[in-house]
Amino acid sequence: MVKVYSYADSQDVANSVAQYVIEHQNAALSKGDKFKIAISGGSLGKVLNKGLIANSENYAKIQWSKWEVYFSDERLVPLDHEDSNYGLFNEMVLKSLSEKKQQLPKVFTIKESLLSDDGSTDSEIAKDYESILPESLDVILLGCGPDGHTCSLFPGHKLLSERSVRIAHLNDSPKPPPRRITFTFPVLFNSGNIAFVAEGAGKAAILSKIFDTKKSGLPCELVNEGSVPVAWFVNDAAIEGVPVTASKY
């Protein structure tokens, strides 16, 4: 089941993403003591800041101390590097929470001590991250690249057919930096819920391909075709001319 939620304003997109996250947080905590969420990089840190921290009403509903945060993909760089997805989350979310004297979520990062300059330990980093990944995540928040990639699963890449490992490494990402680890489809398809966030008129062309009845084989389209409930949170410009029926969350 795929649903699309669209708004004219970016703040409204962020607020609806926040409401989605809060709803699934509450559902997870009604059954257990942890809310397990994975995020990707890109603009998601900014969206979470706007929707979950800057919005005081939403902020009051988040039980940060019960969150476990994972990354759907990570660049194999030091955690304080400008390309690090953790670094972006730290900048946009964790630092803001620290300033508010808020108890922080538990965040699971790549093991920085395993990084090597030549990539010889990349498979070890992937195995280590897979070892700390829970069997199933409550929510995975994803972005959609202009080429239709998500996580570090790129169009036409061999990892699209990877089913034997849950975390894979690659050294040939078409988007720099080339060395990364990523969730594979077994993780995505075993999660409770998936949400994409895509904004801007620049996304309309690729979203048209993803939502076209003619199959493109693009990674985001493959996620849509799984059995996990998928929500897309977009602004109106991103679905201009795209064959979807949008509603409000």
Buried (B, 14 or more C-beta within 10 A) or exposed (E): EBBBBBBEEBBBBBBBBBBBBBBBBEBBBEEEEBBBBBBBBBBBBBBBBBBBBBBEEBBEBBBBEBBBBBBBBBBBBBBEEEBBBBBBBBBBBBEBBEEEEBEBBEBBBBBBEBBEEEBEBBBEBBBBBBEEBBEEBBBBBBBBBEBBBBBBBBBEBEBBEBEEBBBBBBEEBBEEEBBBBBBBBBBBBBBBBBBBBBBEEEBBEBBBBBBEEEEBEBBBBBBBEBEBEBBBBBBBBBBBEBEBEBEEB
